Amino acid sequence: MKAHLIRTRGFWLLVFAIHLVFQANGRGEDLAIGHFGSTNYGDWQATGTAFRLGPAADGLLPKLEIENASDNRVISSEMEDDAPTGTLTSPEFKIVRNYISFRIGGGDYEHDTCVNLLINGKVVKSATGWRSDHLVPASWDVRRFLGQVARIQIVDQASGDWGHVNVDHLVQTDKPERLPVVAEPLYRESLRPQFHFTARQWTMDRLNPGQQQEGWVNDLNGLIYYDGEYHLFAQRWAKCWIHAVSRDLVHWTELEPAFWEEQPGSGDQSGTCVVDYQNTSGLSPNQAIPPMVAFFPRWDNRSQCIAYSLDHGRTWKHYEHNPILIHPERDPKVFWYSPGNHWVMMLYGDSQYHILTSSNLLSWQDEHHPIKDSYECPDFFQLPVDGDRDRMKWVLIQGNGNYSIGSFDGTEFKEETGRQPCDVGPNFYATQTWGNTETGDGRRIQTAWMREPSFPDMPFNQQISFPCELTLHGTPQGLRVFREPIREIALLHNGQDTWTNRVLNANQVLPLEPSGQLFHIRAEINIPAGAKLTFNIRGVPVILTAQTVESGSKPASVIDRVKTVEILVDRASIETFANRGEISSTRFVLPNENGLSVKAEGGSVTIQSLTVYPLNSAWTNEIIN
């Protein structure tokens, strides 16, 4: 049975209803997609039982609480409630208009209650509802598919609450009832970050119901390096793990989602990924092909599950005996502990990290050494002290970015330091590092979800911070983790402007005046006590004093003096690093102007060197003006 929710005109539902539209001969007039009768779907092909009774018509519409239909015949899979499943596929048609327009309502299960546009059998566009049976107008921009042969497929593979879809008024048109959110080319949208990862796959914007969004991304999952590729996985509303790959951590290719929730509403939350080189799990039938294994909990925060891939993460299969573990926790962090020749899992729950071990990734035992006062999404790894691999320490980073340092014997972590922030900025969360990099160059590279802000009127939402290398250093105040941008940022450099040995007197401004919107700034500076140096970054200040850094949050103190600063500027972010990563600040911002400058206040400031590198876009390899 569907839940009773208040109907809101902005809410989206994946219920497709098709309205018979007069098929005009003249170009530019609307063209109906397929034809069906009053009691059947005509030449549309059905599988399963969800659509066996034909369209919802006449008195059935108010009975099913379907509102805002343009005709009295709606494609509906709820004629016999939510239990039946199946698909309904249109005959082939040639795309000859700029848009495909429709009204939609029903469940919000991506992949399972949806309308798809198929070309050569592949889904190229998709839409769902948002738990309302008020049909909402929507459209797809299909100009890049003009002249190609396509089909519409309506999918209902969900049988729980809101396990249905309703669709109406499905037409080819040049004047859709409601335009897509943007019509700009992919990765060239006006606010799209140009060297920070953002997602492109379709999903619903829950903050603005009724609008299509192409890019929701939240918690990072299972970052791993394998056979020359960096894999980035991330949650998309716990419905699927989105998946992208890169060979340099700068240029990303987003693949299809790695895997979806096992059943509609079951959820696949945050977790981790490993490469089982020894095939301890037996998931690979070929010892020469190690399985890539992903761990995730369902929505119940008890059922720990796995999916695995035997082709470098291109296709995934859910383990047939899921769940592998019933344990009231979530956010599994899994890694191989070589000294003990076993796997380790950390699970978060009850404000603690619980440590479990396994020999085969499938059977786990709790070691009963919880780490108290913990907070979500753990990351755990070793770093050498000051680069000395004979002095290794374990670093535990919590979801809020706080870290501590200590020792680990394979079953118990002993903290030896207090907890310090990895980053002091306002938009740093659910951070993870790439695992398995010991098979590459050995660097420990971290990124984070820059959560909370949104991009108005854009077909994407949320972004990922630029990858940073983590190093561990002894300081007068004890061991500290430093984070600074990876050297691969230089791949985007497009020239440079350099200033050396400049003294700025109090209130003197040095215009930097490069063209563009994307920059990498590096400076060596000497700020005396009582003075400050302000970088004006496209209208947004980054303020430095002799001992503090201020960028989007309260001033953060360095241990000695601020000697160097490095700043990354993208369309919607400013990331600041002092003293080669002793302090870092990750910050979402939408600058309101162009231009760069620096200003001294309260006394003279010496700029020993200052270099501004304009950057190319990682997506288009062009400079952005």
Rosetta blueprint (number, residue, H / E / L):
1 M L
2 K L
3 A L
4 H L
5 L L
6 I L
7 R L
8 T L
9 R L
10 G L
11 F L
12 W L
13 L L
14 L L
15 V E
16 F E
17 A L
18 I L
19 H L
20 L L
21 V L
22 F L
23 Q L
24 A L
25 N L
26 G L
27 R L
28 G L
29 E L
30 D L
31 L E
32 A E
33 I L
34 G L
35 H L
36 F L
37 G L
38 S L
39 T L
40 N L
41 Y L
42 G L
43 D L
44 W L
45 Q E
46 A E
47 T E
48 G E
49 T L
50 A L
51 F L
52 R L
53 L L
54 G L
55 P L
56 A E
57 A E
58 D L
59 G L
60 L H
61 L H
62 P H
63 K H
64 L L
65 E L
66 I L
67 E E
68 N L
69 A L
70 S L
71 D L
72 N L
73 R E
74 V E
75 I E
76 S E
77 S L
78 E L
79 M L
80 E L
81 D L
82 D L
83 A L
84 P L
85 T L
86 G E
87 T E
88 L E
89 T E
90 S L
91 P L
92 E L
93 F E
94 K E
95 I L
96 V L
97 R L
98 N L
99 Y E
100 I E
101 S E
102 F E
103 R E
104 I E
105 G E
106 G E
107 G L
108 D L
109 Y L
110 E L
111 H L
112 D L
113 T E
114 C E
115 V E
116 N E
117 L E
118 L E
119 I E
120 N L
121 G L
122 K E
123 V E
124 V E
125 K E
126 S E
127 A E
128 T L
129 G L
130 W L
131 R L
132 S E
133 D E
134 H E
135 L E
136 V E
137 P E
138 A E
139 S E
140 W E
141 D E
142 V L
143 R H
144 R H
145 F H
146 L L
147 G L
148 Q L
149 V E
150 A E
151 R E
152 I E
153 Q E
154 I E
155 V E
156 D E
157 Q L
158 A L
159 S L
160 G L
161 D L
162 W L
163 G L
164 H L
165 V E
166 N E
167 V E
168 D E
169 H E
170 L E
171 V E
172 Q E
173 T E
174 D L
175 K L
176 P L
177 E L
178 R L
179 L L
180 P L
181 V L
182 V L
183 A L
184 E L
185 P L
186 L L
187 Y L
188 R L
189 E L
190 S L
191 L L
192 R L
193 P L
194 Q L
195 F L
196 H L
197 F L
198 T L
199 A L
200 R L
201 Q L
202 W L
203 T E
204 M E
205 D L
206 R L
207 L L
208 N L
209 P L
210 G L
211 Q L
212 Q E
213 Q E
214 E L
215 G L
216 W E
217 V L
218 N L
219 D L
220 L E
221 N E
222 G E
223 L E
224 I E
225 Y E
226 Y E
227 D L
228 G L
229 E E
230 Y E
231 H E
232 L E
233 F E
234 A E
235 Q E
236 R E
237 W L
238 A L
239 K L
240 C E
241 W E
242 I E
243 H E
244 A E
245 V E
246 S E
247 R L
248 D L
249 L L
250 V L
251 H L
252 W L
253 T E
254 E E
255 L E
256 E E
257 P E
258 A E
259 F E
260 W E
261 E L
262 E L
263 Q L
264 P L
265 G L
266 S L
267 G L
268 D L
269 Q L
270 S L
271 G L
272 T E
273 C E
274 V E
275 V E
276 D L
277 Y L
278 Q L
279 N L
280 T L
281 S L
282 G L
283 L L
284 S L
285 P L
286 N L
287 Q L
288 A L
289 I L
290 P L
291 P L
292 M E
293 V E
294 A E
295 F E
296 F E
297 P E
298 R L
299 W L
300 D L
301 N L
302 R L
303 S E
304 Q E
305 C E
306 I E
307 A E
308 Y E
309 S E
310 L L
311 D L
312 H L
313 G L
314 R L
315 T L
316 W L
317 K E
318 H E
319 Y L
320 E L
321 H L
322 N L
323 P L
324 I L
325 L E
326 I E
327 H L
328 P L
329 E L
330 R E
331 D E
332 P E
333 K E
334 V E
335 F E
336 W E
337 Y E
338 S H
339 P H
340 G H
341 N L
342 H E
343 W E
344 V E
345 M E
346 M E
347 L E
348 Y E
349 G E
350 D L
351 S L
352 Q E
353 Y E
354 H E
355 I E
356 L E
357 T E
358 S E
359 S L
360 N L
361 L L
362 L L
363 S L
364 W L
365 Q E
366 D E
367 E L
368 H L
369 H L
370 P L
371 I E
372 K E
373 D L
374 S L
375 Y L
376 E L
377 C L
378 P L
379 D E
380 F E
381 F E
382 Q E
383 L E
384 P E
385 V E
386 D L
387 G L
388 D E
389 R E
390 D E
391 R E
392 M E
393 K E
394 W E
395 V E
396 L E
397 I E
398 Q L
399 G L
400 N L
401 G L
402 N E
403 Y E
404 S E
405 I E
406 G E
407 S E
408 F E
409 D L
410 G L
411 T L
412 E L
413 F E
414 K E
415 E E
416 E L
417 T L
418 G L
419 R L
420 Q E
421 P E
422 C L
423 D L
424 V L
425 G L
426 P L
427 N L
428 F L
429 Y E
430 A E
431 T E
432 Q E
433 T E
434 W L
435 G E
436 N L
437 T H
438 E H
439 T H
440 G L
441 D L
442 G L
443 R L
444 R E
445 I E
446 Q E
447 T E
448 A E
449 W E
450 M E
451 R L
452 E L
453 P L
454 S L
455 F L
456 P L
457 D L
458 M L
459 P L
460 F L
461 N E
462 Q L
463 Q E
464 I E
465 S L
466 F L
467 P L
468 C E
469 E E
470 L E
471 T E
472 L E
473 H E
474 G E
475 T E
476 P L
477 Q L
478 G E
479 L E
480 R E
481 V E
482 F E
483 R E
484 E E
485 P E
486 I L
487 R H
488 E H
489 I H
490 A H
491 L H
492 L H
493 H E
494 N L
495 G L
496 Q L
497 D E
498 T E
499 W E
500 T E
501 N E
502 R E
503 V E
504 L E
505 N L
506 A L
507 N L
508 Q L
509 V E
510 L E
511 P E
512 L L
513 E L
514 P L
515 S L
516 G L
517 Q L
518 L L
519 F E
520 H E
521 I E
522 R E
523 A E
524 E E
525 I E
526 N E
527 I L
528 P L
529 A L
530 G L
531 A L
532 K E
533 L E
534 T E
535 F E
536 N E
537 I E
538 R L
539 G L
540 V E
541 P E
542 V E
543 I E
544 L E
545 T E
546 A L
547 Q L
548 T E
549 V E
550 E E
551 S L
552 G L
553 S L
554 K L
555 P L
556 A E
557 S E
558 V L
559 I L
560 D L
561 R L
562 V L
563 K L
564 T E
565 V E
566 E E
567 I E
568 L E
569 V E
570 D E
571 R L
572 A L
573 S E
574 I E
575 E E
576 T E
577 F E
578 A E
579 N L
580 R L
581 G L
582 E L
583 I E
584 S E
585 S E
586 T E
587 R E
588 F E
589 V L
590 L L
591 P L
592 N L
593 E L
594 N L
595 G L
596 L E
597 S E
598 V E
599 K E
600 A E
601 E E
602 G L
603 G L
604 S L
605 V E
606 T E
607 I E
608 Q E
609 S E
610 L E
611 T E
612 V E
613 Y E
614 P E
615 L E
616 N E
617 S L
618 A L
619 W L
620 T L
621 N L
622 E L
623 I E
624 I L
625 N L
